[in-house]
């Protein structure tokens, strides 16, 4: 009996190390789902929305570094994958999406559910092609897999539904498609040029991003040799913040003043594996040395004086012997002193504050960090949970912190937790969910129970689109359209088979978190948190100060002056105008 296209796809995915496929069945996918039914090697992970399938695959790929797969039926089914695939593609994780299509003979006729997925997915992928005949499949599948794995990107195969059941021609099997180990570093002359620049600088600061993964010790040793403070971008936090005597915190809109200062005061900024996007946080006067494995990324955010194309670990190992000592430690010592002061101020905001309600989100996040396991996976929703995660979660080299940090989509936390927990069923996975993000893909609570995933969900329940409100305030707008009328999420969770608990007072929080994390199965903790708790960036521009002033005046004139009174009671707001 001949092998069908669907069976060949399943065989090759198994050889590539794929262990599950996320999706929702549909008639155009029947051939593929039936092939998955007959294999024990690849599990079908049923979700309630295809967007969650793509987010789940993105999280699995981020944690394992291996290829993950999601699928969608024709038309609306695979269109729902788009948002999650944008996240995977921009996060640079290897994901294959299989997008079923309408019958091939009907393409172009305006058929039921017709779209043109080979066009629609092109922007969120590095490879996107339609398989028109079974003869194309073996080679295009290899190309798609190789592209996803080697470029750490999304690849999409568009396949008309009837092709899944057709006989597939044989092709000699090569080696299973896995990422090929390599050493990538700049040429010797370029390394010498970079070393001359760094050796001639008195005040070097390192900005570390996600590209420092696997190079923690080398980067710390380079900082020691250069006497350089290390600032991290959000995606670099989990890889460089821990066991690092040169850490001075994060910069950017979510960071704090010490990171901003260490960059602004340097005479040379060494960028390691980062595509940090906010130009206003780069130094106004400094020489820039940038290391990135993707040469096309260099100079995208600021002018670069010394470009180095290579893997961070490989490059730093080759660079270290060229670095000379004898540098004055004043810049490093001043940066570390500033960091200790900034860190102390942040920690002051994370106290119980005499059982005051609503609960400070800083206090909630600090407790979660203290009580979570040493290898926990934290996944914050985009918005204020990301701010608190960036500032109050402690990394240790085993913990992971993933999220929609580049694409910036709401509703990522629970969906990505599904992928993380599916890949690591025995590991503690904690979704830090915003109330808006949780509600957006609320049906994924059913995915958690149906797949028996012991995900732990903490809801930052402030009855608002909180980060949007902060952005409105900074721009001078009166908050409008951001109110959320929420249910009791704990009772809602109980209704779908998830252990639920609601907490409104800080004194009850420690035991509630203990209960959440100890529960044998999925659990949700609904915490009423302060709505007016501002997350001020490390430097406030004149435009932002003006915006807050305009917001204050407009809010009073609109008859909502009570908001100003509530806001004025927050420590962060007072410090903004100190």
GUKEMAR-160361 format. One line per field, with one value per residue (C-alpha): residue in one letter; x, y, z. Coordinates in pm, 1 decimal, always signed. Example, Ala and Ser with C-alpha at 12.3 -4.5 7.8 and 13.67 -1.06 7.14 Angstrom:
2
r (a / s)
xx (+1230.0 / +1367.0)
yy (-450.0 / -106.0)
zz (+780.0 / +714.0)
END
This chain:
578
r (x / x / x / x / x / x / x / x / x / x / x / x / x / x / x / x / x / x / x / x / x / x / x / x / x / x / x / x / x / x / x / x / x / x / x / x / x / x / x / x / x / x / x / x / x / x / x / x / x / x / x / x / x / x / x / x / x / x / x / x / x / x / x / x / x / x / x / x / x / x / x / x / x / x / x / x / x / x / x / x / x / x / x / x / x / x / x / x / x / x / x / x / x / x / x / x / x / x / x / x / x / x / x / x / x / x / x / x / x / x / x / x / x / x / x / x / x / x / x / x / x / x / x / x / x / x / x / x / x / x / x / x / x / x / x / x / x / x / x / x / x / x / x / x / x / x / x / x / x / x / x / x / x / x / x / x / x / x / x / x / x / x / x / x / x / x / x / x / x / x / x / x / x / x / x / x / x / x / x / x / x / x / x / x / x / x / x / x / x / x / x / x / x / x / x / x / x / x / x / x / x / x / x / x / x / x / x / x / x / x / x / x / x / x / x / x / x / x / x / x / x / x / x / x / x / x / x / x / x / x / x / x / x / x / x / x / x / x / x / x / x / x / x / x / x / x / x / x / x / x / x / x / x / x / x / x / x / x / x / x / x / x / x / x / x / x / x / x / x / x / x / x / x / x / x / x / x / x / x / x / x / x / x / x / x / x / x / x / x / x / x / x / x / x / x / x / x / x / x / x / x / x / x / x / x / x / x / x / x / x / x / x / x / x / x / x / x / x / x / x / x / x / x / x / x / x / x / x / x / x / x / x / x / x / x / x / x / x / x / x / x / x / x / x / x / x / x / x / x / x / x / x / x / x / x / x / x / x / x / x / x / x / x / x / x / x / x / x / x / x / x / x / x / x / x / x / x / x / x / x / x / x / x / x / x / x / x / x / x / x / x / x / x / x / x / x / x / x / x / x / x / x / x / x / x / x / x / x / x / x / x / x / x / x / x / x / x / x / x / x / x / x / x / x / x / x / x / x / x / x / x / x / x / x / x / x / x / x / x / x / x / x / x / x / x / x / x / x / x / x / x / x / x / x / x / x / x / x / x / x / x / x / x / x / x / x / x / x / x / x / x / x / x / x / x / x / x / x / x / x / x / x / x / x / x / x / x / x / x / x / x / x / x / x / x / x / x / x / x / x / x / x / x / x / x / x / x / x / x / x / x / x / x / x / x / x / x / x / x / x / x / x / x / x / x / x / x / x / x / x / x / x / x / x / x / x / x / x / x / x / x / x / x / x / x / x / x / x / x / x / x / x / x / x / x / x / x / x / x / x / x / x / x / x / x / x / x / x / x / x / x / x / x / x / x / x / x / x)
xx (+0.0 / +142.5 / +222.6 / -2.4 / +110.7 / -21.6 / +160.9 / +484.5 / +449.9 / +401.4 / +703.6 / +931.3 / +807.5 / +878.4 / +1232.8 / +1279.2 / +1198.8 / +845.3 / +638.5 / +306.3 / +96.3 / -133.0 / -456.7 / -829.5 / -968.3 / -1146.4 / -1263.7 / -970.9 / -735.4 / -900.0 / -625.1 / -355.6 / -539.1 / -618.6 / -249.4 / -170.9 / -438.5 / -255.3 / +85.9 / +198.1 / +502.0 / +322.7 / +39.2 / -254.5 / -282.0 / -635.2 / -689.7 / -1002.3 / -861.6 / -595.0 / -425.6 / -354.2 / -215.1 / +45.0 / +129.6 / +166.9 / +401.9 / +599.0 / +645.2 / +745.2 / +1004.7 / +1137.3 / +1189.5 / +1321.9 / +1506.8 / +1355.8 / +1098.0 / +733.3 / +424.2 / +78.7 / -191.8 / -506.4 / -790.0 / -875.0 / -985.7 / -1068.6 / -900.3 / -549.8 / -605.3 / -639.3 / -278.9 / -142.9 / -103.3 / +74.2 / +297.3 / +397.6 / +504.8 / +707.5 / +869.9 / +965.2 / +1088.9 / +1308.4 / +1191.7 / +1152.1 / +787.4 / +629.8 / +269.4 / +62.8 / -219.3 / -483.1 / -640.6 / -965.4 / -977.4 / -711.1 / -953.5 / -1159.2 / -877.0 / -951.6 / -1327.2 / -1441.1 / -1514.6 / -1649.0 / -1385.7 / -1138.1 / -838.3 / -487.7 / -277.1 / +44.4 / +13.6 / -129.5 / +143.5 / +436.6 / +503.6 / +515.8 / +742.7 / +1079.1 / +937.7 / +581.4 / +486.4 / +182.3 / +205.1 / +14.8 / +98.4 / +214.1 / +540.9 / +632.6 / +573.0 / +888.3 / +1129.2 / +921.7 / +873.3 / +1249.9 / +1304.6 / +1039.5 / +1185.7 / +1541.5 / +1442.0 / +1255.4 / +1535.8 / +1837.5 / +1692.4 / +1501.7 / +1193.7 / +843.2 / +792.7 / +446.8 / +328.0 / -8.0 / -169.1 / -509.9 / -706.8 / -747.1 / -369.2 / -326.5 / -492.5 / -305.7 / -10.4 / +323.2 / +630.8 / +931.7 / +1243.5 / +1567.1 / +1573.8 / +1866.6 / +1973.4 / +1695.2 / +1660.4 / +1803.4 / +2004.2 / +2365.7 / +2628.6 / +2862.9 / +3118.7 / +3044.6 / +3275.4 / +3423.8 / +3753.7 / +4071.2 / +4119.2 / +3769.2 / +3823.1 / +4149.1 / +3971.1 / +3703.3 / +3966.7 / +4153.3 / +3832.1 / +3746.3 / +4102.3 / +4109.7 / +3787.1 / +3767.3 / +3395.3 / +3255.0 / +2898.1 / +2762.1 / +2402.7 / +2302.4 / +2002.2 / +1858.0 / +2164.7 / +2372.4 / +2186.7 / +2445.0 / +2724.6 / +2664.4 / +3008.8 / +3193.7 / +3003.2 / +3058.6 / +3430.6 / +3441.1 / +3272.2 / +3534.4 / +3815.5 / +3658.4 / +3531.4 / +3204.2 / +2853.0 / +2608.7 / +2267.3 / +2015.6 / +1722.8 / +1405.7 / +1477.9 / +1830.5 / +1712.9 / +1684.1 / +2027.3 / +2253.5 / +2096.1 / +2180.6 / +2523.6 / +2644.3 / +2837.4 / +2832.3 / +2454.6 / +2300.6 / +1949.0 / +1737.2 / +1689.3 / +1399.3 / +1038.5 / +1013.8 / +1354.0 / +1483.9 / +1721.3 / +2047.5 / +2042.5 / +1962.8 / +2240.9 / +2508.6 / +2442.4 / +2418.1 / +2746.8 / +2961.9 / +3207.9 / +3174.5 / +2862.1 / +2916.0 / +2591.5 / +2578.2 / +2299.9 / +2036.1 / +1792.9 / +1671.5 / +1421.6 / +1391.9 / +1627.4 / +1572.4 / +1752.8 / +2077.2 / +2368.0 / +2371.8 / +2753.4 / +2937.9 / +3122.0 / +2905.8 / +3036.9 / +2764.2 / +2782.6 / +2498.1 / +2481.6 / +2256.1 / +2459.6 / +2150.6 / +2046.0 / +2353.9 / +2290.5 / +1912.1 / +1863.1 / +2163.9 / +2478.5 / +2742.5 / +3115.6 / +3244.2 / +3012.1 / +3089.7 / +2894.5 / +2900.1 / +2754.2 / +2799.2 / +2966.5 / +3203.0 / +3287.3 / +3349.5 / +3569.6 / +3786.9 / +3783.3 / +3877.2 / +4249.6 / +4281.1 / +4145.3 / +4401.2 / +4352.3 / +4435.0 / +4109.2 / +3986.1 / +3690.4 / +3511.1 / +3243.4 / +3165.7 / +3157.8 / +2933.3 / +2697.3 / +2677.0 / +2610.9 / +2332.1 / +2186.5 / +2180.5 / +1991.2 / +1742.1 / +1693.4 / +1627.0 / +1357.4 / +1190.2 / +1197.4 / +1032.3 / +727.2 / +700.5 / +605.7 / +274.0 / +219.7 / +18.3 / -237.6 / -352.1 / -595.2 / -601.1 / -289.9 / +26.8 / +115.3 / +481.2 / +419.1 / +227.7 / +508.2 / +779.7 / +595.6 / +550.3 / +921.8 / +1012.3 / +778.7 / +816.6 / +1039.1 / +1402.3 / +1323.5 / +986.8 / +875.4 / +721.0 / +501.0 / +360.1 / +84.9 / +178.9 / +100.2 / +161.0 / +236.8 / +547.3 / +660.1 / +630.7 / +790.3 / +1085.7 / +1140.6 / +1055.8 / +1113.7 / +1452.4 / +1635.3 / +1890.8 / +2002.4 / +1739.3 / +1425.3 / +1284.9 / +1103.1 / +925.2 / +646.6 / +538.3 / +822.5 / +887.6 / +547.2 / +371.4 / +38.3 / -224.4 / -351.5 / -16.3 / +32.8 / -219.6 / -177.9 / +200.3 / +166.6 / -21.1 / +279.2 / +528.0 / +338.4 / +278.4 / +651.6 / +743.0 / +452.2 / +644.0 / +775.0 / +614.2 / +462.6 / +317.8 / +111.8 / +103.8 / -220.4 / -370.3 / -746.7 / -779.8 / -542.3 / -708.9 / -1054.0 / -940.9 / -877.0 / -1080.2 / -1168.1 / -812.0 / -900.7 / -1094.0 / -783.3 / -596.5 / -856.0 / -913.0 / -542.2 / -495.7 / -220.9 / -121.7 / -72.8 / -76.8 / -246.8 / -216.8 / -461.0 / -358.7 / -718.7 / -732.3 / -1055.9 / -879.1 / -652.0 / -393.2 / -90.1 / -306.8 / -422.4 / -62.5 / +7.7 / -298.3 / -187.3 / +162.8 / +13.8 / -222.8 / -547.3 / -829.4 / -870.2 / -1154.0 / -1267.1 / -1028.9 / -1271.1 / -1327.1 / -1628.9 / -1479.3 / -1639.1 / -1494.4 / -1229.2 / -1176.4 / -1541.2 / -1528.6 / -1221.3 / -1394.8 / -1684.5 / -1454.9 / -1265.7 / -972.8 / -894.8 / -973.2 / -919.2 / -969.8 / -761.9 / -839.7 / -616.9 / -234.5 / -225.3 / -404.0 / -168.2 / +129.8 / -82.7 / -289.3 / +22.6 / +142.3 / -193.9 / -180.1 / +168.1 / +108.4 / -214.9 / -190.8 / -340.1 / -439.5 / -507.6 / -602.1 / -545.8 / -753.6 / -584.2 / -741.2 / -449.6 / -412.5 / -530.3 / -347.9 / -3.8 / +212.1 / +510.2 / +724.2 / +1011.6 / +1370.6 / +1374.8 / +1074.9 / +1081.8 / +949.4 / +669.4 / +569.6 / +574.2 / +361.8 / +131.5 / +78.1 / +5.5 / -248.1 / -401.6 / -443.0 / -612.6 / -837.9 / -940.6 / -1036.4 / -1229.6 / -1413.8 / -1544.8 / -1321.4 / -1093.0 / -1114.8 / -880.3 / -616.3 / -652.0 / -606.3 / -311.7 / -143.0 / -131.7 / +102.2 / +472.5 / +568.3 / +353.9 / +503.2 / +854.0 / +765.7 / +722.6 / +985.7)
yy (+0.0 / +338.3 / +609.6 / +915.2 / +1277.1 / +1302.0 / +986.9 / +1113.1 / +1443.0 / +1257.9 / +1034.4 / +1330.1 / +1527.9 / +1229.2 / +1202.0 / +1574.8 / +1520.5 / +1664.0 / +1517.8 / +1702.5 / +1912.8 / +2189.9 / +2267.7 / +2223.1 / +1959.1 / +2059.3 / +1882.0 / +2004.0 / +1864.8 / +1522.7 / +1341.2 / +1481.7 / +1433.9 / +1073.2 / +1009.5 / +1154.9 / +929.7 / +619.2 / +712.1 / +707.4 / +923.7 / +1257.6 / +1362.1 / +1573.4 / +1872.4 / +1997.5 / +2368.3 / +2586.3 / +2858.0 / +2827.4 / +3145.5 / +2956.5 / +2667.9 / +2896.3 / +3058.9 / +2714.5 / +2602.4 / +2925.3 / +2858.6 / +2497.1 / +2596.3 / +2874.7 / +2638.6 / +2333.6 / +2502.7 / +2231.2 / +2242.5 / +2275.5 / +2235.3 / +2389.3 / +2327.3 / +2499.0 / +2405.6 / +2608.6 / +2972.2 / +3103.1 / +2806.5 / +2878.9 / +3255.2 / +3230.0 / +3106.0 / +3434.3 / +3627.7 / +3348.2 / +3284.3 / +3650.8 / +3604.2 / +3291.7 / +3450.5 / +3771.9 / +3577.9 / +3369.4 / +3023.7 / +2728.3 / +2658.3 / +2475.6 / +2567.4 / +2343.7 / +2544.1 / +2332.3 / +2488.2 / +2455.6 / +2195.5 / +2277.1 / +2282.0 / +2553.0 / +2795.8 / +3135.1 / +3075.6 / +3245.9 / +2906.4 / +2862.9 / +2974.1 / +3065.3 / +3276.5 / +3293.3 / +3168.1 / +3157.3 / +3536.2 / +3597.6 / +3409.7 / +3549.6 / +3839.0 / +3616.8 / +3347.0 / +3289.0 / +3021.0 / +2997.5 / +2786.6 / +2602.0 / +2234.0 / +2191.4 / +1825.4 / +1526.6 / +1528.9 / +1861.6 / +1753.4 / +1561.3 / +1832.1 / +2129.5 / +1966.1 / +1927.6 / +2290.1 / +2410.3 / +2207.4 / +2313.4 / +2681.0 / +2676.8 / +2495.7 / +2678.5 / +3029.4 / +2981.6 / +3106.0 / +3016.3 / +2804.2 / +2750.1 / +2478.3 / +2541.5 / +2214.4 / +2166.1 / +1922.6 / +1650.2 / +1619.1 / +1476.5 / +1152.9 / +1114.3 / +882.8 / +1048.8 / +962.1 / +829.0 / +1037.0 / +907.5 / +1005.6 / +1217.1 / +1267.8 / +1381.1 / +1756.7 / +1906.5 / +2222.7 / +2164.3 / +2265.5 / +2536.6 / +2791.7 / +3144.1 / +3433.8 / +3736.7 / +3725.4 / +3788.9 / +4139.3 / +4240.2 / +4101.3 / +4294.4 / +4613.1 / +4560.0 / +4489.3 / +4809.9 / +5008.2 / +4847.8 / +4870.7 / +5240.3 / +5311.7 / +5419.6 / +5364.8 / +5055.1 / +4937.3 / +4604.6 / +4577.0 / +4209.7 / +4063.9 / +3721.5 / +3639.4 / +3586.1 / +3259.4 / +2994.8 / +3251.4 / +3369.2 / +3288.3 / +3431.1 / +3760.0 / +3796.1 / +3729.5 / +3994.3 / +4242.4 / +4163.8 / +4227.1 / +4552.2 / +4657.0 / +4713.4 / +4720.3 / +4486.3 / +4621.3 / +4373.8 / +4400.5 / +4217.8 / +3904.5 / +3891.2 / +3892.6 / +3516.0 / +3452.1 / +3714.8 / +3867.0 / +3583.3 / +3516.1 / +3842.0 / +4088.5 / +4341.7 / +4348.4 / +4696.9 / +4608.8 / +4662.3 / +4962.2 / +5058.9 / +5145.1 / +4859.5 / +4910.6 / +5145.1 / +5433.7 / +5249.5 / +5068.8 / +5389.0 / +5575.7 / +5309.3 / +5336.0 / +5714.9 / +5761.7 / +5519.3 / +5615.8 / +5274.9 / +5059.9 / +4690.2 / +4538.9 / +4160.9 / +3970.0 / +4238.7 / +4411.0 / +4645.5 / +4863.8 / +5192.5 / +5447.6 / +5702.1 / +5472.0 / +5448.0 / +5672.7 / +6021.7 / +6020.5 / +5689.5 / +5452.7 / +5149.6 / +4793.7 / +4545.2 / +4164.7 / +3976.4 / +3644.7 / +3808.3 / +4069.0 / +4237.1 / +4333.3 / +4544.1 / +4918.6 / +4891.9 / +5087.6 / +5319.9 / +5397.4 / +5128.1 / +5193.3 / +4835.6 / +4564.4 / +4203.4 / +3916.9 / +3605.5 / +3402.0 / +3586.7 / +3295.5 / +3215.2 / +3582.6 / +3664.6 / +3357.7 / +3475.9 / +3837.6 / +3780.7 / +3708.5 / +4042.2 / +4255.0 / +4435.0 / +4530.0 / +4837.2 / +5023.4 / +5269.1 / +5105.0 / +5439.3 / +5385.0 / +5034.0 / +5131.2 / +5432.5 / +5219.3 / +4949.4 / +5209.8 / +5361.5 / +5015.3 / +4936.8 / +5259.9 / +5197.1 / +4835.7 / +4941.5 / +5185.4 / +4919.9 / +4670.6 / +4923.5 / +4913.5 / +4534.3 / +4522.6 / +4427.6 / +4794.7 / +4722.1 / +4497.8 / +4785.1 / +4707.9 / +4672.9 / +4455.6 / +4600.4 / +4401.2 / +4441.7 / +4255.6 / +3982.4 / +3928.8 / +3925.8 / +3656.3 / +3445.1 / +3470.0 / +3373.4 / +3073.8 / +2934.4 / +2634.1 / +2672.5 / +2567.1 / +2740.6 / +2877.7 / +3225.6 / +3358.0 / +3711.3 / +3863.0 / +4169.6 / +4483.9 / +4551.5 / +4183.8 / +4210.4 / +4519.0 / +4347.0 / +4028.1 / +4224.2 / +4403.3 / +4143.2 / +3791.5 / +3651.6 / +3436.0 / +3169.2 / +3000.2 / +2725.3 / +2934.9 / +3057.6 / +3379.0 / +3377.9 / +3584.8 / +3791.2 / +4032.7 / +4136.0 / +4101.1 / +4233.1 / +4054.5 / +4032.2 / +3689.0 / +3515.9 / +3398.0 / +3113.8 / +3003.0 / +2986.6 / +2810.1 / +2534.7 / +2476.0 / +2501.0 / +2254.5 / +2015.4 / +2000.6 / +1976.6 / +1808.4 / +1776.9 / +2132.8 / +2424.9 / +2659.2 / +2987.8 / +3216.7 / +3575.3 / +3672.1 / +4014.4 / +4023.1 / +4157.1 / +3899.0 / +3608.7 / +3713.5 / +3752.0 / +3377.0 / +3257.3 / +2931.2 / +2809.2 / +2730.1 / +2442.1 / +2339.9 / +2316.3 / +2090.1 / +1878.3 / +1807.7 / +1767.1 / +2026.7 / +2138.3 / +2502.4 / +2758.3 / +3089.7 / +3410.2 / +3680.9 / +4045.1 / +4157.9 / +4539.4 / +4567.1 / +4759.7 / +4749.6 / +4882.5 / +4942.3 / +5114.3 / +5350.9 / +5436.1 / +5508.7 / +5732.8 / +5920.7 / +5972.2 / +6114.1 / +6343.0 / +6160.8 / +6097.2 / +5720.6 / +5602.2 / +5258.8 / +5075.4 / +4962.4 / +4587.6 / +4438.8 / +4112.6 / +3803.7 / +3626.2 / +3441.2 / +3190.4 / +3079.9 / +3073.8 / +2849.6 / +2615.8 / +2586.2 / +2442.2 / +2206.5 / +2424.3 / +2478.8 / +2844.7 / +3092.7 / +3468.4 / +3697.5 / +4059.4 / +4126.3 / +4114.3 / +3914.5 / +3626.8 / +3624.2 / +3413.8 / +3114.1 / +3147.9 / +3130.2 / +2827.4 / +2662.8 / +2748.8 / +2607.0 / +2295.2 / +2197.1 / +1872.4 / +1991.4 / +2317.8 / +2608.5 / +2975.3 / +3252.1 / +3566.8 / +3860.7 / +4205.0 / +4438.4 / +4814.4 / +4981.6 / +5310.1 / +5157.6 / +5330.8 / +5171.5 / +5475.2 / +5431.3 / +5495.3 / +5841.7 / +6068.5 / +6293.0 / +6646.1 / +6527.7 / +6255.3 / +6496.5 / +6734.5 / +6446.1 / +6355.7 / +6720.6 / +6740.3 / +6413.4 / +6557.4 / +6874.8 / +6698.5 / +6435.2 / +6699.2 / +6899.1 / +6586.9 / +6536.7 / +6239.1 / +6405.3 / +6103.9 / +5925.2 / +6191.3 / +6148.0 / +5771.1 / +5818.1 / +6076.1 / +5822.7 / +5593.8 / +5615.1 / +5593.3 / +5891.2 / +6105.7 / +6019.5 / +6115.2 / +6474.3 / +6482.7)
zz (+0.0 / -100.2 / +150.8 / +141.8 / +156.2 / +512.4 / +621.1 / +466.6 / +654.9 / +983.8 / +914.6 / +843.7 / +1142.8 / +1366.1 / +1224.6 / +1293.2 / +1659.9 / +1664.8 / +1948.7 / +1920.9 / +1683.2 / +1810.1 / +1631.3 / +1575.3 / +1336.4 / +1017.7 / +704.0 / +494.2 / +761.8 / +787.9 / +599.3 / +825.4 / +1155.5 / +1056.2 / +990.9 / +1333.9 / +1486.2 / +1370.7 / +1514.8 / +1875.6 / +1805.8 / +1764.6 / +1995.6 / +1884.1 / +2121.4 / +2077.5 / +2153.6 / +2143.2 / +1915.7 / +1646.5 / +1770.8 / +2091.9 / +1884.8 / +1729.8 / +2064.2 / +2220.8 / +1943.7 / +1984.7 / +2357.2 / +2306.8 / +2048.0 / +2272.8 / +2566.1 / +2381.1 / +2094.6 / +1873.9 / +1596.6 / +1702.9 / +1483.4 / +1457.8 / +1199.7 / +1076.5 / +843.4 / +535.2 / +542.9 / +890.4 / +1058.1 / +940.1 / +944.1 / +1321.6 / +1333.1 / +1202.0 / +1527.4 / +1711.4 / +1410.2 / +1405.0 / +1765.9 / +1685.1 / +1381.9 / +1559.2 / +1861.6 / +1628.0 / +1729.3 / +1487.2 / +1406.1 / +1112.4 / +1031.3 / +804.1 / +651.2 / +481.5 / +171.8 / -20.7 / -303.1 / -560.6 / -850.8 / -678.8 / -606.0 / -758.9 / -791.6 / -471.9 / -317.6 / +36.4 / +290.9 / +17.1 / +109.5 / -32.2 / +258.9 / +56.5 / +40.1 / +386.2 / +574.8 / +381.5 / +621.0 / +929.8 / +788.1 / +625.6 / +395.7 / +267.2 / -34.3 / -164.3 / -249.8 / -576.3 / -647.8 / -440.8 / -634.5 / -473.5 / -116.6 / -18.2 / -129.2 / -12.4 / +326.2 / +360.7 / +260.8 / +507.0 / +793.7 / +718.2 / +694.4 / +1025.2 / +1207.7 / +1064.0 / +1054.2 / +1380.1 / +1204.5 / +1091.4 / +780.3 / +629.2 / +394.0 / +227.7 / +118.4 / -50.9 / +161.9 / -100.1 / -144.6 / +205.5 / +90.8 / -238.4 / -287.6 / -221.0 / -428.8 / -244.2 / -196.3 / -51.4 / +313.3 / +420.4 / +777.2 / +1013.8 / +995.7 / +1313.2 / +1365.1 / +1258.5 / +1519.8 / +1405.7 / +1519.1 / +1398.1 / +1479.1 / +1301.7 / +1115.7 / +1315.4 / +1172.4 / +1280.8 / +1628.9 / +1657.6 / +1550.8 / +1816.0 / +2081.1 / +1993.8 / +2033.6 / +2368.0 / +2501.8 / +2417.2 / +2606.1 / +2970.7 / +3028.6 / +2855.8 / +2912.2 / +2786.1 / +2662.4 / +2657.1 / +2476.8 / +2400.0 / +2193.0 / +2508.0 / +2572.9 / +2649.7 / +2689.9 / +3048.4 / +3185.4 / +2885.3 / +2898.7 / +3274.5 / +3224.5 / +2950.0 / +3185.1 / +3448.3 / +3199.9 / +3079.3 / +3422.8 / +3245.6 / +3393.6 / +3220.6 / +3125.6 / +2988.8 / +2754.1 / +2858.4 / +2655.3 / +2795.7 / +3159.9 / +3202.2 / +3050.6 / +3213.0 / +3525.0 / +3764.4 / +3924.8 / +3776.0 / +3995.1 / +3710.0 / +3662.2 / +3681.3 / +3572.1 / +3266.8 / +3042.7 / +2819.4 / +2890.6 / +3142.4 / +3301.5 / +3564.6 / +3603.8 / +3672.2 / +3338.4 / +3154.5 / +3334.9 / +3271.2 / +2898.7 / +2885.4 / +3076.4 / +2874.2 / +2602.9 / +2431.1 / +2422.7 / +2346.5 / +2218.9 / +2249.4 / +2075.1 / +2107.7 / +1876.2 / +2151.4 / +1960.7 / +2152.9 / +2001.1 / +2280.5 / +2526.7 / +2331.0 / +2434.7 / +2288.7 / +2255.4 / +2243.3 / +2013.4 / +1932.9 / +1890.6 / +1795.8 / +1785.4 / +1616.8 / +1436.9 / +1178.0 / +996.9 / +858.7 / +1212.3 / +1277.4 / +1277.0 / +1264.2 / +1587.8 / +1602.0 / +1400.4 / +1460.2 / +1450.2 / +1476.9 / +1335.8 / +1431.0 / +1275.1 / +1487.8 / +1770.2 / +2100.9 / +2280.1 / +1994.0 / +1944.0 / +2310.0 / +2357.6 / +2068.5 / +2187.5 / +2552.4 / +2498.5 / +2316.4 / +2602.3 / +2817.7 / +3184.2 / +3389.0 / +3335.9 / +3602.3 / +3785.0 / +3848.7 / +3579.0 / +3700.6 / +4067.8 / +4004.2 / +3795.9 / +4062.4 / +4333.9 / +4126.8 / +4069.2 / +4442.7 / +4503.4 / +4220.2 / +4327.8 / +4687.6 / +4574.0 / +4362.0 / +4647.0 / +4879.1 / +4650.7 / +4683.7 / +5052.3 / +5208.8 / +5302.4 / +5618.0 / +5449.2 / +5230.6 / +4950.5 / +4656.4 / +4656.7 / +4507.8 / +4192.9 / +4289.3 / +4615.5 / +4433.6 / +4181.5 / +4445.8 / +4642.3 / +4330.9 / +4259.3 / +4615.5 / +4626.1 / +4272.3 / +4204.4 / +4101.4 / +3744.3 / +3703.8 / +3367.6 / +3397.3 / +3116.8 / +3162.1 / +2951.8 / +2751.9 / +2949.6 / +3317.1 / +3407.2 / +3187.1 / +3380.4 / +3716.3 / +3582.9 / +3446.5 / +3776.9 / +4041.4 / +3909.0 / +4005.1 / +3750.9 / +3842.9 / +3521.3 / +3543.4 / +3544.6 / +3215.3 / +3129.1 / +2793.9 / +2645.0 / +2348.9 / +2413.7 / +2052.2 / +1887.1 / +2197.3 / +2166.9 / +2437.5 / +2544.7 / +2511.0 / +2870.7 / +2905.6 / +2542.8 / +2572.3 / +2906.5 / +2721.6 / +2497.5 / +2782.3 / +3000.6 / +2710.3 / +2643.1 / +3013.8 / +3195.3 / +3523.5 / +3535.2 / +3716.8 / +3456.9 / +3584.7 / +3361.7 / +3489.9 / +3320.4 / +3283.0 / +3323.5 / +2968.1 / +2824.4 / +3004.0 / +2884.5 / +2522.8 / +2480.7 / +2777.8 / +2604.5 / +2653.5 / +3014.2 / +2857.4 / +2663.2 / +2993.3 / +3153.0 / +2841.5 / +2807.1 / +3185.4 / +3201.2 / +3554.5 / +3452.7 / +3733.3 / +3645.0 / +3848.2 / +3737.8 / +3788.4 / +3826.0 / +3817.5 / +3611.9 / +3339.7 / +3039.9 / +3278.7 / +3060.4 / +2799.7 / +3074.1 / +3160.0 / +2792.9 / +2779.3 / +3089.5 / +2948.8 / +2629.1 / +2821.2 / +2748.3 / +2994.2 / +3028.8 / +2808.7 / +2693.9 / +2926.1 / +3197.7 / +3232.1 / +3407.9 / +3525.9 / +3673.4 / +3972.2 / +3772.9 / +4053.6 / +4044.4 / +3665.8 / +3680.8 / +3924.9 / +3679.8 / +3411.7 / +3641.6 / +3751.2 / +4118.5 / +4186.6 / +4465.7 / +4492.5 / +4714.1 / +4798.9 / +5103.8 / +5115.0 / +5439.4 / +5264.3 / +4967.5 / +5089.0 / +5183.2 / +4866.4 / +4649.9 / +4847.0 / +4781.6 / +4410.4 / +4357.2 / +4567.6 / +4393.0 / +4196.7 / +3870.9 / +3703.9 / +3938.7 / +3909.8 / +4163.3 / +4102.4 / +4278.4 / +4296.5 / +4227.5 / +4238.0 / +3920.8 / +3974.0 / +4026.8 / +3767.7 / +3597.9 / +3523.1 / +3273.1 / +3388.6 / +3235.8 / +3190.1 / +2886.4 / +2883.1 / +2655.7 / +2903.6 / +3198.9 / +2996.6 / +2911.3 / +3277.8 / +3354.9 / +3073.1 / +3189.6 / +3541.3 / +3417.5 / +3169.9 / +3424.0 / +3683.8 / +3423.3 / +3313.4 / +3666.7 / +3750.6 / +4003.8 / +4234.3 / +3995.8 / +4061.3 / +4438.1 / +4403.2 / +4171.5 / +4391.8 / +4675.4 / +4483.0 / +4564.9 / +4199.4 / +4101.7 / +4375.9 / +4262.7 / +3905.5 / +4014.3 / +4293.1)
END
